[in-house]
């Protein structure tokens, strides 16, 4: 069962006929859903439950995706169950947003970017193409994450008993292209990460991480301002 929201009985949604809508998915007015998009796709646990009952995904009722108003979801994007966005969310092509992710207003998720589930993203965030955001990552408001940025969440990949802890990226942070952020790192208010940096320790507020491994430096003069995205 799928549902398209209908505020005041007026529908203003463009839904391409190739899009697949799963679960109890709600699409806000003014939104555009383009070719081959999947909304509300079931996670692994739900799939096991559905198949154990010998049902198809289309027959099973569960919480799908909730999109705010005026969202634009571009072709071949897949958004899983229990993902919620506020108004004005946009994706590039081929984006993947896994389950239990919450996304604020006016967020851009670029082409081929992966949001790997249980992620919180604030308002006015720009995540550029081919970025990887792992499970258990928090991103504040007014954040810019450059293309091909890789965040990680598994400090000891060989061991399976240490838990997954992604970075905590505070508000007004800017991260350059091809940066790598190690698990559990906190990038504090207003900090910047230079392109190509390998961040292995917390970055203090209004400082810059630069180099491999990254050293902490003062921001260049004139950059100690709230980022405007």
N, C-alpha and C positions, 0 to 999 in steps of 0.2 A: 504494500500500500504506500503510495506516495502522495504528498500534499504540496500544493503551491499556495503560498499565502495570498490572501485576497482582502486587502484592507478596504473597507467601505465598498466591497463588492466591485472593485475596479481592478482588473488585471492589467499590468503593464510590464509583462515579462517576455523576452525573446528567448525561446527555447528551441534549439536546433533539433530536428527530428532524429538525428543520430545519437543524441545524448541519452545516457542511461541513468535513471533515477531509482535508487534503491531505498528501502526502509521508509520510515516516516520523515521524509525530507521536506524542509520548508525553504522556499526561495522568496526573498524579499522583493517588493515591487520595484520596478525599474531595472532589474538585473538582466544580464545577457549571458546565456549559457551556449557556448559554441560547439563545434563539431567534436563528436566522440568523447565528450566529457562524461565522467562517471561521478555521481554524487551519492553519498551514503553507503559506499562499498563496505561490506562487513569485514571486521577484523578476524584474526585467526580463530579466536575463541567462538565467535558467532558462527563462522563457517563450519566448525566441528559440530556445533549444536544443530545447525540446519541440516547437515548431511546425515547426522545420527537419527534425525527424525524423518529421513527420506523425503525431504522437501526441497523445492528450488528456492533460490534467494528471493525471487519475486513473490513467493507464497508466504514468506515469513515476515512477521511484523516486529520491527525493532526501531530504535532511535537512529535516524539517519543523520544527514547534514542539516545545519541551520545556517542559511546565508542571510545577511542583512540586506538592506535596500541598496540599489544601484551598484551591485557587484558585477564584475566582468570576469568570467571564467573562460579562458581561452582553450583552444583545441587540445585534446588528448590529456587534459589535466584529470587526475584522479584524487578525489577527496573522500576520505573514509568516514565511517560512522562516528557520531558524537563529536564531530568538529563543529564549532560555532564561530561565526564571524560577525562583527558589527558592520555598519554601513561602509560602502565604498571600497571593499576589498577587491583587488585585481590579481590575477595570475598571468604569467606568460604561458607559453606552450609547454606541454609535457611536464608540468609541475606535479609533485606528489606530496599530499598532506595527509599524514596518518592520523589514527584515531585519538580522541581525547585532547585535541589541540584547541586552544582558545585564542582568537585573533581579534585585535581591536579594530578601530575605524581607520580608514584610509591607509591600508597596508598593501604594499606591492610585494608579490612573491614571484621572482623572475623565472624565466625559461629554464627547464631542466633542474630546478631547485628541488631539494628533498627536505621536507619537515617530517622527522621520523617518529612523531607521536608523543603525547603527553608534554607538549610544549606550550608555553604561554608567551604571547606576543602582544605588546602594547599598541598604542595609537601612533599613527604617522611614522610607520616603519617601512624602510625600503630594503628588501633583501634581493640582491642582484642575481643574475643568471649563474647557474651551476654551483650555488652555495649548498652546503650540507649542514643541517641543524639537527643534532641527535636528540633522542629521548631525554627528558628531564632537563631541558634547557629553558631558562627564563630570559626574556628580552623586554626591556622597558620601553618607554615612549621616545619618539624622535631619534630613532637609531638608524644608522646607515651601515649595511653590511655589504662589502664589495664583492664583485664576481669571483667565483671559485674559492671563496672562504670556506675553510673546513673547521668546524667545531667538533670536539670529541667528548666522549663520556665514559670511557672505560680505561682506567688508569693501569690496570694489570690484565690485559686481554687473555692471558693464559688461564688466570683464575676466574672462577664463576661465583665467588662468594663475597665479592667486595662491593657489589651494587653499581649502578650506573648514575653518574653525576655529571650532567652537562654544565657548561659555563653559566654564570649569572652575569648578563650584560645589562648594566644599568642604563638609565635614561640619558639621552644626549651624547651617546657614544658613536664614534665613527671608526669603522674598520676597513682598511684598504684591501685591494684585490690580492688573492692568493695567500692571505694570512692563515695561520694554523693556531687554534686555541686549544690548549690541553684541558683535560677533565677537571671540573670543579673550580676553574679559575673565575675570579670575579674581576670584571672590568668596570671600574667605578665611574660615577657621574662625570660626564664631560670628557672622559679620556679618549685618546685616539690610538689606533694600532696601525703602524705603517704597512704599506704593501709588502707582502712576502715575509712578514715577521713571524717568528715562532714564539708564541707566548707561553712561558712555562711557570709564571708566577703572577700573582694579582697585580693589576695596574691601578695605581692610586688615582683619585679624582683629579681631573684637569692635568694629567701627565700624558706622555706618549711612550708607547712600547715600540722599539725599533731594533731590527737585526735578528740574527740567528745564533744562539738563543737571544731573545729580546732583552735589551737593557732598557731601563727606565730613564727617560730624559724629560726636560721641560718642553712644554708645547712651544712651537715657534711663536714669536710675538704676533699678536693679532688674532690668534686662533682660540683664545680663551673666551669663546662665546657659545651660546646655545645653538646647536646645529639647526639649520633650516633645511628641511628635505623637500 
